[in-house]
Amino acid sequence: MKKCTNCESLQEEGKFCAKCGGETIDVNKEAPTNEELTDDSHAETQAEPAKEATEKASNNVNPAHQEGAAVEAQVNNPQASGIDVKEVSTEYWNYFIQLFKNPTEALRHTENEFINGIINIILYAVTFGIGIYYTINALDTITMGELSHLLHGKKGMPFFPIFIRVALTAIIALACTLICIIMIEKLFVKQMTFKQQLTQYAGILTPFIAVNLLIVLTGLGGSFGLAISLALLSLFTTTFIYGAIFIYDKVTLYRSTPQKVYAAVGVYLVNLLLVYILLRMFIMQKIDELQDVFYYL
């Protein structure tokens, strides 16, 4: 059925009205009546609470399920966990190369390099521990196994007991130096935080990580004399010398006191006192055993 939009007369078909010539429309496509609009709005009103309930239920998902889904996604995508490791490795390598070329730059680093500093300390201790093991192993070879027999009653030097002890000793030595730096800094400078001091001190260790790797190579080559000389150089410089250099630089930078020399010597003396105490507590009891070892050299 067609309806004229002008005179509203009805006819069976045709695009134009037979009476006035106006356009006709299909009666079924007319605008909805008021009753129809009321019904539609009522249906929408009833649908809204159901929609809100659905959204609320989706937001209140069990956190354990969310965490499980996150873990599952991480497992299914191994690259997601590897990106951070790759970035950290690349960043540390650039950090290492930069400080190997010019360690002085470490003395101006901020707390942003704190993580790299921690990695530096760990690497120093690990490489020093491995280097000392191969140095002792070289000495055991020179003494034809007498050193290992004296230390633990059988030939052959165990790796992990020696490595762990030496690495911990290196960390303790570095910690003693850092304590001395903090004490003298609080006395003469009073400008730096703990993180800044640790970050900068750890940064200047970079060249001696390379020296420790050289100790490993000389120890593997059986050159005990060169290896032990490099080991003593590494430990003495990174503790006594670096501590004095660090404080001298800070006193000069901040102009906190004219007593630059006394401040630097103060770190050296305090560190020497701490090392003496440690020697008396842990190492002097081994002196007799060391004398027996050197008898075979």
C-alpha positions in Angstrom: 0.0 0.0 0.0 1.3 3.5 -1.0 0.5 6.7 0.8 0.9 10.2 -0.7 3.2 12.5 1.3 1.2 15.5 0.1 -2.5 14.7 0.3 -2.2 11.5 2.3 -4.4 9.5 0.0 -3.9 5.8 -0.4 -3.3 3.8 -3.5 -2.2 0.3 -4.4 1.0 1.1 -6.2 2.9 3.8 -8.1 5.7 6.2 -7.1 3.5 9.3 -7.6 0.0 10.1 -6.3 -2.8 9.7 -8.9 -4.7 12.7 -7.4 -2.1 15.4 -6.8 1.1 14.0 -8.3 3.0 14.0 -5.0 5.5 11.4 -4.0 4.2 8.2 -2.4 5.8 6.1 0.3 5.3 2.6 1.5 3.0 2.6 4.5 5.3 0.0 6.2 8.3 2.4 6.2 6.4 5.2 8.0 7.9 6.7 11.1 7.1 4.7 14.3 4.2 5.7 16.3 4.4 6.9 19.9 3.5 3.5 21.2 6.3 1.9 19.3 8.8 4.4 20.6 7.6 3.8 24.1 8.1 0.0 23.7 11.6 0.5 22.3 12.7 2.8 25.1 11.4 0.4 27.6 13.3 -2.5 26.1 16.6 -0.4 26.1 16.0 0.5 29.8 15.7 -3.2 30.7 18.8 -4.0 28.7 21.1 -1.4 30.4 21.2 -3.2 33.9 22.1 -6.4 32.2 24.9 -4.7 30.3 26.2 -3.0 33.5 26.2 -6.4 35.3 28.2 -8.0 32.5 30.8 -5.2 32.6 31.1 -5.4 36.4 31.6 -9.1 36.2 34.4 -8.7 33.7 36.1 -6.1 35.8 35.9 -8.4 38.9 37.9 -11.2 37.4 40.0 -13.1 40.0 43.5 -11.5 40.2 45.0 -15.0 40.4 43.4 -15.8 37.0 44.8 -12.6 35.6 48.3 -13.4 36.9 48.0 -16.9 35.5 47.1 -15.5 32.1 50.0 -13.1 32.2 52.4 -15.9 33.1 51.0 -18.1 30.3 51.4 -15.3 27.8 55.0 -14.9 28.9 55.7 -18.6 28.5 54.1 -18.6 25.1 56.1 -15.6 24.0 59.7 -16.2 25.1 60.9 -13.1 23.4 59.0 -11.0 25.9 61.4 -12.0 28.7 64.5 -11.9 26.6 64.2 -8.3 25.4 65.0 -6.9 28.8 68.0 -9.1 29.2 69.3 -8.2 25.8 68.9 -4.5 26.6 70.6 -4.7 29.9 73.5 -6.7 28.4 73.9 -4.1 25.6 73.7 -1.2 28.0 76.3 -2.8 30.3 78.7 -3.6 27.5 78.6 0.1 26.3 79.1 1.1 30.0 82.1 -1.2 30.3 83.8 -0.1 27.1 83.3 3.6 28.0 84.9 3.2 31.4 87.6 0.9 30.2 88.7 3.7 27.8 88.4 6.4 30.5 87.7 5.2 34.1 87.7 8.9 35.3 84.2 9.3 33.8 82.9 7.0 36.6 83.7 9.7 39.1 80.9 11.8 37.6 78.3 9.1 37.3 74.9 9.5 38.9 72.6 7.0 40.6 71.2 6.0 37.2 74.2 3.8 36.8 73.7 2.0 40.1 72.7 -1.4 38.5 75.7 -1.3 36.3 77.9 -0.6 39.3 76.5 -3.7 41.1 77.2 -5.8 38.1 80.8 -4.4 38.0 81.4 -5.4 41.7 80.0 -8.9 41.0 82.1 -9.3 37.9 85.2 -8.1 39.7 84.7 -10.7 42.5 84.0 -13.5 40.1 86.9 -12.9 37.8 89.2 -12.4 40.8 88.1 -15.6 42.3 88.6 -17.6 39.1 92.0 -16.0 38.6 93.2 -16.9 42.1 92.0 -20.4 41.6 94.1 -20.9 38.5 97.0 -19.1 40.1 96.9 -21.6 43.1 96.5 -24.4 40.6 99.6 -23.3 38.9 101.4 -23.3 42.2 100.1 -26.8 42.9 101.6 -27.9 39.6 105.0 -26.4 40.5 105.0 -28.2 43.9 103.9 -31.4 42.1 100.7 -31.7 44.1 102.2 -31.0 47.5 100.0 -27.9 48.0 96.7 -29.6 47.4 97.8 -32.6 49.6 98.7 -30.2 52.4 95.4 -28.2 52.2 92.9 -31.1 51.9 94.9 -34.3 52.0 94.7 -35.3 48.4 96.0 -34.1 45.1 94.0 -31.8 42.9 92.6 -28.3 43.8 88.8 -28.2 44.2 87.3 -25.3 42.2 84.2 -24.2 44.0 85.5 -24.1 47.7 88.5 -22.0 46.6 86.5 -19.8 44.2 83.7 -19.0 46.6 86.2 -18.1 49.4 88.3 -15.9 47.2 85.3 -14.2 45.6 83.8 -13.5 49.1 87.2 -12.2 50.3 87.3 -9.8 47.3 83.8 -8.5 48.1 84.7 -8.0 51.7 87.8 -6.1 50.7 85.8 -3.8 48.4 83.1 -3.4 51.1 85.8 -2.3 53.6 87.1 0.3 51.1 83.6 1.6 50.5 83.0 1.9 54.3 86.2 3.9 54.6 85.1 6.2 51.7 81.7 6.7 53.3 83.3 7.6 56.7 85.8 10.1 55.3 83.2 11.6 52.9 80.8 12.2 55.8 83.7 13.8 57.7 85.2 16.1 55.0 82.7 16.3 52.1 79.1 15.7 53.2 77.7 16.0 49.7 77.0 12.5 48.4 74.5 9.7 48.9 75.4 6.1 49.5 74.2 5.1 46.0 76.3 7.8 44.4 79.4 6.6 46.2 78.9 3.0 45.5 78.0 3.7 41.8 81.2 5.8 41.2 83.5 3.5 43.2 82.2 0.5 41.4 82.7 2.2 38.0 86.4 2.8 38.5 86.9 -1.0 39.1 86.3 -1.5 35.3 90.0 -1.7 34.2 90.8 -4.2 36.9 88.1 -6.6 35.7 90.2 -6.8 32.6 93.3 -7.3 34.7 91.5 -10.2 36.5 90.8 -11.8 33.2 94.5 -11.5 32.5 95.2 -13.3 35.8 93.0 -16.1 34.6 95.0 -16.5 31.4 98.4 -16.4 33.1 97.2 -18.9 35.7 96.0 -21.2 32.9 99.4 -20.8 31.3 101.1 -21.9 34.5 102.9 -18.6 35.1 102.5 -18.4 38.9 104.8 -15.5 39.4 103.1 -13.2 36.9 99.6 -14.3 38.0 100.2 -13.6 41.7 101.8 -10.2 40.9 98.8 -9.2 38.9 96.5 -10.4 41.6 98.3 -8.3 44.3 98.3 -5.3 42.0 94.6 -5.7 41.3 93.5 -6.0 45.0 95.9 -3.4 46.3 94.9 -0.8 43.7 91.2 -1.3 43.9 91.2 -1.0 47.7 94.0 1.2 49.0 94.8 3.3 46.0 91.3 3.8 44.6 89.9 4.7 48.0 92.5 7.6 48.3 91.9 8.7 44.7 88.1 8.8 45.2 88.2 11.0 48.3 90.9 13.3 46.8 88.7 13.8 43.8 85.6 14.6 45.9 87.4 17.0 48.2 88.8 18.8 45.1 85.4 18.9 43.3 83.3 20.2 46.2 86.1 22.3 47.8 84.9 21.2 51.1 88.2 21.4 52.9 91.8 22.4 52.0 93.1 19.3 53.6 93.0 17.1 50.4 96.1 15.1 51.3 95.0 14.3 54.8 91.5 13.2 53.6 93.0 10.9 51.1 95.6 9.5 53.5 92.8 9.1 56.0 91.0 6.6 53.7 94.2 4.7 53.3 94.9 4.5 57.0 91.4 3.5 58.0 91.4 0.8 55.3 94.7 -0.4 56.4 93.4 -0.8 60.0 90.3 -2.8 58.8 92.5 -5.1 56.7 94.8 -5.6 59.7 91.9 -6.6 61.9 90.6 -9.0 59.2 94.1 -10.5 58.9 94.3 -11.1 62.6 90.9 -12.6 62.7 90.9 -14.9 59.7 94.3 -15.3 58.0 97.1 -15.3 60.6 96.1 -18.9 61.6 97.0 -20.0 58.1 100.5 -18.5 58.1 102.1 -21.8 59.3 100.5 -23.7 56.5 101.7 -21.1 53.9 105.2 -21.4 55.2 105.1 -25.1 54.6 103.9 -24.4 51.1 106.7 -22.0 50.3 109.2 -24.6 51.5 108.6 -26.5 48.3 109.2 -23.5 46.0 
